[in-house]
């Protein structure tokens, strides 16, 4: 089942958070002083467009055409260069001073080799002293969803169910949208939660120097929801 196909229509209704978008933009400002940015897995473009409005020259892309279609309809979308992309293969792109990947998009890479491929691609497409910025789920998220979370509601007259649970090292999210005139639209998302120390080791082997923060600005690996990585190409 393709991810971000059915969900794209309702994604912002479910998770849009203006304060979080500001926090991500502030994170970029703190750790990157240049102007040219490539955002991979840009999703619905909230962070993308916010960065462009701050004066960054942003190229952005996602593997989901449906998500990019929604992003392109937003005010400020004309400030961004949009391209379909898979973060594991950036061979069609030039080099950038900053590459970013936010909203736990890294966790959609399920295999060790996929993660290593992305880090290598990012390294190869950064200028010297360029920076890779990304976040990912903390290990605490696995404990958080050991008991299934379930949310129900109505979005634009469409009833929905959103269920989240963890099993082993993965988080599963199941979405159901009940359109009155057709069968339910179903979609499952799977994200793998990685050991942050392993991620750091792979980044260092790739050639980066690495700083890790928890929940945007707490230095080091601590209890929280997300780990944030600042990786500089030397």
KEKE-3310 file (N, C-alpha, C; in steps of 0.2 Angstrom, whole numbers, plus 5000, padded with zeros to 4 digits):
npx = (5004:5003:5011:5006:4997:4982:4982:4987:4978:4973:4983:4988:4978:4978:4991:4997:5006:5009:5018:5028:5033:5039:5049:5057:5062:5069:5079:5086:5091:5100:5110:5115:5122:5122:5113:5108:5098:5093:5079:5074:5061:5050:5036:5021:5026:5026:5037:5046:5041:5041:5055:5059:5052:5059:5070:5079:5086:5078:5077:5066:5059:5049:5045:5032:5020:5007:5008:5017:5009:4999:5008:5012:5001:5000:5002:5016:5022:5028:5040:5049:5059:5052:5054:5052:5058:5069:5076:5086:5093:5101:5107:5103:5105:5113:5127:5124:5124:5117:5108:5092:5081:5066:5054:5053:5056:5067:5065:5057:5065:5068:5078:5095:5104:5098:5098:5111:5114:5107:5114:5127:5124:5119:5131:5139:5133:5135:5143:5160:5162:5148:5131:5122:5106:5094:5080:5074:5064:5064:5070:5062:5049:5045:5042:5031:5021:5018:5006:4992:4988:4973:4964:4949:4938:4931:4935:4933:4920:4922:4923:4936:4949:4963:4976:4990:5004:5017:5030:5042:5056:5049:5037:5020:5007:4990:4978:4961:4949:4932:4923:4907:4901:4908:4920:4930:4945:4960:4976:4993:5007:5024:5037:5054:5063:5078:5093:5101:5115:5120:5117:5124:5137:5137:5136:5148:5157:5154:5160:5156:5156:5148:5134:5122:5106:5091:5074:5075:5084:5090:5105:5114:5109:5094:5080:5065:5055:5061:5077:5089:5100:5115:5126:5141:5151:5167)
npy = (4994:5011:5024:5040:5043:5042:5049:5061:5071:5074:5077:5090:5094:5085:5085:5098:5111:5126:5132:5122:5122:5135:5132:5122:5130:5140:5131:5128:5140:5142:5133:5134:5145:5149:5151:5142:5128:5111:5102:5086:5074:5083:5083:5091:5103:5114:5118:5120:5131:5140:5142:5147:5159:5165:5169:5160:5150:5138:5122:5108:5092:5077:5060:5057:5061:5066:5072:5083:5089:5095:5104:5113:5121:5130:5146:5155:5145:5147:5152:5142:5129:5115:5097:5080:5067:5054:5052:5043:5043:5055:5059:5067:5079:5095:5101:5107:5119:5116:5102:5096:5086:5083:5081:5067:5060:5052:5040:5033:5026:5010:5000:4996:4998:5007:5019:5021:5024:5035:5044:5044:5049:5062:5067:5067:5077:5089:5104:5107:5109:5110:5107:5094:5092:5084:5076:5063:5049:5047:5034:5033:5034:5021:5015:5023:5020:5007:5003:5004:5018:5028:5038:5047:5056:5069:5076:5089:5084:5071:5056:5049:5037:5035:5026:5021:5011:5002:4989:4978:4986:4995:5008:5008:5015:5017:5022:5027:5032:5037:5039:5044:5039:5029:5015:5013:5022:5016:5016:5012:5016:5013:5015:5014:5014:5020:5016:5029:5030:5021:5027:5039:5034:5029:5040:5047:5038:5040:5052:5064:5076:5076:5083:5080:5084:5084:5086:5098:5108:5103:5098:5084:5066:5063:5060:5061:5066:5068:5066:5077:5080:5087:5088:5090:5092:5088)
npz = (5000:4996:5004:5010:5001:5002:5014:5011:5008:5020:5029:5034:5041:5052:5058:5057:5064:5069:5078:5080:5067:5067:5076:5070:5059:5067:5072:5060:5057:5068:5066:5053:5042:5029:5013:5003:5002:5002:5004:5009:5008:5010:5012:5016:5014:5024:5032:5023:5015:5024:5027:5015:5015:5024:5017:5013:4999:4992:4987:4986:4989:4987:4989:4987:4976:4978:4991:4987:4978:4986:4993:4984:4981:4991:4999:4995:4989:4977:4979:4980:4973:4967:4966:4962:4972:4979:4994:4995:4983:4976:4964:4953:4957:4961:4971:4988:5002:5013:5018:5023:5033:5039:5052:5057:5046:5042:5048:5040:5032:5031:5031:5037:5026:5018:5026:5027:5014:5012:5020:5014:5001:5005:5010:4999:4991:4997:4999:5005:5022:5023:5029:5036:5042:5052:5060:5071:5077:5095:5106:5116:5111:5106:5118:5122:5113:5116:5121:5112:5103:5100:5089:5085:5074:5064:5049:5039:5036:5034:5042:5053:5058:5068:5072:5082:5086:5093:5089:5092:5085:5078:5073:5070:5060:5057:5046:5043:5033:5031:5018:5013:5002:4997:4999:5014:5015:5017:5025:5029:5039:5041:5052:5057:5072:5077:5085:5093:5095:5086:5074:5075:5074:5061:5054:5057:5052:5039:5037:5043:5056:5072:5081:5093:5098:5109:5107:5099:5107:5118:5124:5118:5121:5127:5138:5129:5114:5101:5092:5087:5074:5070:5057:5051:5036:5034)
capx = (5000:5007:5011:5005:4992:4976:4983:4990:4972:4971:4989:4989:4972:4980:4997:5000:5008:5013:5024:5033:5036:5044:5055:5061:5065:5074:5084:5090:5095:5105:5115:5116:5122:5121:5107:5105:5095:5089:5075:5071:5055:5047:5030:5016:5029:5025:5044:5049:5039:5043:5062:5059:5050:5065:5076:5083:5085:5076:5075:5063:5056:5047:5044:5025:5017:5001:5010:5020:5004:4996:5012:5013:4995:5001:5004:5023:5025:5032:5047:5052:5060:5050:5056:5051:5065:5070:5082:5092:5097:5101:5112:5101:5105:5119:5129:5121:5127:5113:5103:5088:5076:5063:5047:5055:5056:5072:5062:5053:5070:5067:5084:5101:5108:5094:5100:5118:5114:5105:5120:5132:5121:5119:5138:5142:5130:5136:5150:5165:5159:5141:5128:5116:5101:5089:5078:5071:5060:5068:5069:5056:5043:5043:5038:5025:5016:5017:4999:4989:4984:4968:4961:4944:4936:4929:4939:4929:4914:4924:4925:4942:4952:4970:4979:4997:5006:5024:5031:5050:5059:5045:5030:5015:5002:4985:4973:4955:4945:4926:4919:4900:4899:4913:4923:4935:4951:4965:4983:4997:5014:5029:5043:5059:5066:5085:5098:5104:5122:5122:5116:5130:5143:5137:5138:5155:5161:5153:5164:5153:5157:5141:5131:5115:5101:5085:5069:5077:5089:5094:5111:5115:5103:5090:5073:5061:5052:5065:5084:5091:5107:5119:5131:5145:5155:5174)
capy = (5000:5017:5029:5047:5044:5044:5053:5068:5076:5076:5077:5096:5094:5080:5086:5105:5114:5132:5133:5117:5124:5140:5129:5119:5136:5142:5126:5129:5147:5141:5129:5135:5152:5150:5152:5137:5122:5106:5098:5080:5072:5089:5082:5096:5110:5119:5120:5122:5137:5145:5143:5151:5166:5168:5171:5154:5148:5131:5116:5103:5087:5071:5054:5057:5066:5068:5077:5089:5093:5100:5109:5118:5125:5135:5153:5155:5139:5149:5154:5135:5124:5108:5091:5073:5064:5049:5054:5038:5044:5062:5059:5072:5086:5098:5102:5112:5121:5113:5097:5094:5080:5084:5077:5060:5057:5047:5034:5029:5021:5004:4995:4999:5000:5013:5024:5023:5026:5043:5048:5045:5054:5069:5069:5068:5082:5095:5107:5107:5113:5110:5104:5089:5093:5080:5073:5056:5047:5044:5027:5033:5033:5014:5014:5027:5017:5000:5003:5007:5025:5028:5045:5047:5062:5071:5081:5091:5080:5064:5053:5045:5034:5035:5021:5020:5006:5000:4982:4977:4992:4999:5011:5007:5020:5015:5027:5025:5038:5034:5043:5041:5036:5024:5011:5016:5023:5014:5017:5010:5019:5010:5019:5010:5018:5018:5017:5035:5029:5018:5033:5043:5030:5028:5047:5048:5034:5043:5058:5070:5078:5076:5085:5078:5087:5081:5091:5105:5112:5101:5095:5076:5061:5064:5058:5066:5064:5067:5067:5081:5079:5093:5084:5094:5089:5091)
capz = (5000:4995:5009:5009:4995:5004:5019:5009:5008:5027:5033:5038:5046:5057:5061:5056:5070:5067:5083:5078:5061:5069:5080:5065:5056:5072:5072:5054:5058:5073:5064:5046:5041:5022:5010:4998:5006:4999:5009:5006:5011:5012:5014:5013:5013:5029:5034:5016:5013:5030:5026:5009:5017:5028:5013:5010:4992:4994:4983:4990:4985:4991:4985:4986:4972:4981:4996:4984:4975:4991:4995:4978:4981:4997:4998:4995:4985:4971:4981:4981:4967:4969:4962:4964:4974:4984:4998:4994:4977:4974:4959:4948:4960:4962:4978:4992:5008:5018:5017:5029:5032:5046:5054:5058:5039:5041:5051:5035:5029:5036:5031:5038:5020:5016:5030:5025:5007:5012:5023:5009:4996:5008:5011:4992:4988:5001:4999:5011:5028:5023:5035:5036:5048:5052:5066:5071:5083:5100:5108:5121:5107:5106:5125:5122:5109:5118:5122:5106:5104:5095:5089:5080:5073:5058:5045:5033:5035:5033:5049:5052:5064:5067:5077:5082:5091:5092:5090:5091:5084:5073:5075:5065:5060:5053:5045:5039:5031:5029:5014:5014:4995:4994:5004:5018:5012:5022:5023:5034:5038:5046:5054:5061:5077:5077:5091:5091:5095:5080:5069:5076:5072:5054:5052:5058:5047:5032:5036:5046:5063:5074:5087:5094:5103:5110:5106:5097:5109:5124:5121:5120:5120:5134:5137:5125:5108:5095:5092:5081:5072:5066:5054:5046:5031:5035)
cpx = (5004:5006:5010:5001:4986:4977:4985:4984:4971:4977:4989:4983:4974:4986:5000:5000:5012:5019:5030:5037:5041:5050:5060:5065:5071:5080:5089:5094:5101:5111:5118:5116:5122:5114:5104:5104:5092:5085:5072:5066:5051:5040:5025:5019:5029:5032:5047:5048:5041:5050:5062:5057:5055:5071:5080:5081:5084:5074:5072:5059:5053:5045:5036:5022:5011:5003:5013:5014:5000:5001:5013:5007:4995:5004:5012:5026:5029:5039:5052:5053:5058:5052:5054:5058:5064:5076:5088:5096:5096:5106:5110:5102:5112:5121:5125:5125:5124:5108:5099:5083:5073:5057:5048:5055:5061:5069:5058:5058:5070:5074:5090:5105:5104:5097:5107:5119:5112:5111:5125:5130:5121:5127:5141:5139:5130:5143:5154:5162:5151:5138:5122:5112:5095:5086:5075:5068:5065:5066:5063:5049:5041:5039:5032:5020:5016:5010:4996:4986:4979:4965:4955:4941:4933:4933:4935:4924:4916:4927:4932:4944:4959:4973:4987:4999:5014:5025:5038:5053:5055:5039:5026:5009:4996:4980:4967:4951:4938:4922:4912:4898:4904:4916:4928:4941:4956:4972:4987:5004:5018:5035:5048:5062:5073:5089:5102:5112:5124:5122:5122:5136:5143:5139:5145:5159:5160:5157:5162:5156:5149:5140:5124:5112:5095:5080:5071:5084:5092:5099:5112:5108:5100:5083:5069:5058:5056:5072:5085:5098:5110:5125:5135:5150:5162:5178)
cpy = (5006:5022:5036:5048:5046:5049:5060:5073:5079:5078:5084:5096:5090:5083:5093:5108:5120:5133:5128:5119:5130:5137:5126:5125:5139:5137:5127:5135:5146:5138:5129:5143:5154:5152:5146:5130:5117:5102:5092:5078:5078:5089:5088:5103:5115:5122:5123:5129:5142:5147:5148:5158:5169:5170:5166:5152:5140:5127:5111:5098:5081:5066:5053:5063:5070:5074:5084:5093:5098:5105:5114:5122:5130:5141:5153:5150:5141:5151:5148:5132:5117:5103:5085:5070:5059:5051:5049:5039:5052:5064:5065:5079:5088:5098:5108:5113:5117:5108:5096:5089:5080:5080:5070:5056:5051:5040:5030:5025:5015:5000:4999:5002:5006:5019:5026:5026:5034:5047:5049:5049:5061:5071:5071:5074:5089:5097:5106:5111:5113:5106:5100:5090:5088:5078:5066:5054:5045:5037:5027:5032:5026:5012:5017:5024:5009:4998:5007:5013:5025:5035:5044:5054:5063:5077:5082:5086:5073:5061:5049:5042:5034:5031:5021:5015:5004:4992:4981:4984:4997:5002:5010:5012:5018:5020:5025:5031:5035:5039:5040:5037:5031:5020:5015:5016:5021:5015:5015:5013:5015:5014:5014:5015:5015:5020:5024:5035:5026:5023:5037:5040:5030:5035:5049:5044:5037:5049:5064:5070:5079:5079:5083:5082:5083:5087:5098:5107:5109:5096:5088:5072:5061:5061:5063:5063:5063:5069:5072:5081:5085:5089:5089:5090:5092:5090)
cpz = (5000:5001:5007:5002:4998:5010:5017:5010:5015:5031:5037:5043:5053:5061:5061:5063:5069:5072:5081:5072:5062:5072:5075:5061:5060:5072:5066:5055:5063:5071:5057:5045:5033:5019:5006:5002:5001:5005:5006:5011:5014:5014:5011:5013:5018:5031:5028:5015:5018:5029:5020:5011:5021:5024:5010:5003:4993:4988:4987:4986:4990:4986:4983:4982:4975:4987:4992:4980:4980:4993:4990:4978:4987:4995:4999:4992:4979:4973:4981:4974:4969:4964:4966:4966:4979:4987:4997:4987:4975:4968:4954:4951:4961:4970:4982:4999:5014:5015:5023:5027:5039:5047:5054:5051:5038:5044:5046:5031:5034:5036:5033:5032:5017:5020:5028:5018:5007:5015:5018:5003:4999:5008:5004:4989:4993:4999:5005:5016:5027:5028:5033:5042:5047:5059:5065:5077:5089:5102:5113:5117:5106:5113:5125:5119:5110:5119:5116:5107:5098:5095:5084:5080:5066:5055:5039:5031:5033:5040:5047:5059:5062:5073:5076:5088:5089:5093:5088:5090:5079:5076:5069:5066:5055:5052:5041:5039:5028:5025:5013:5007:4993:5000:5008:5014:5018:5020:5030:5033:5043:5046:5058:5065:5078:5084:5089:5091:5088:5074:5069:5073:5064:5051:5052:5053:5040:5031:5040:5053:5065:5080:5088:5100:5104:5110:5105:5100:5116:5122:5123:5119:5127:5133:5133:5119:5102:5096:5086:5080:5068:5064:5049:5042:5032:5028)
residu = (UNK:UNK:UNK:UNK:UNK:UNK:UNK:UNK:UNK:UNK:UNK:UNK:UNK:UNK:UNK:UNK:UNK:UNK:UNK:UNK:UNK:UNK:UNK:UNK:UNK:UNK:UNK:UNK:UNK:UNK:UNK:UNK:UNK:UNK:UNK:UNK:UNK:UNK:UNK:UNK:UNK:UNK:UNK:UNK:UNK:UNK:UNK:UNK:UNK:UNK:UNK:UNK:UNK:UNK:UNK:UNK:UNK:UNK:UNK:UNK:UNK:UNK:UNK:UNK:UNK:UNK:UNK:UNK:UNK:UNK:UNK:UNK:UNK:UNK:UNK:UNK:UNK:UNK:UNK:UNK:UNK:UNK:UNK:UNK:UNK:UNK:UNK:UNK:UNK:UNK:UNK:UNK:UNK:UNK:UNK:UNK:UNK:UNK:UNK:UNK:UNK:UNK:UNK:UNK:UNK:UNK:UNK:UNK:UNK:UNK:UNK:UNK:UNK:UNK:UNK:UNK:UNK:UNK:UNK:UNK:UNK:UNK:UNK:UNK:UNK:UNK:UNK:UNK:UNK:UNK:UNK:UNK:UNK:UNK:UNK:UNK:UNK:UNK:UNK:UNK:UNK:UNK:UNK:UNK:UNK:UNK:UNK:UNK:UNK:UNK:UNK:UNK:UNK:UNK:UNK:UNK:UNK:UNK:UNK:UNK:UNK:UNK:UNK:UNK:UNK:UNK:UNK:UNK:UNK:UNK:UNK:UNK:UNK:UNK:UNK:UNK:UNK:UNK:UNK:UNK:UNK:UNK:UNK:UNK:UNK:UNK:UNK:UNK:UNK:UNK:UNK:UNK:UNK:UNK:UNK:UNK:UNK:UNK:UNK:UNK:UNK:UNK:UNK:UNK:UNK:UNK:UNK:UNK:UNK:UNK:UNK:UNK:UNK:UNK:UNK:UNK:UNK:UNK:UNK:UNK:UNK:UNK:UNK:UNK:UNK:UNK:UNK:UNK:UNK:UNK:UNK:UNK:UNK:UNK)
# end
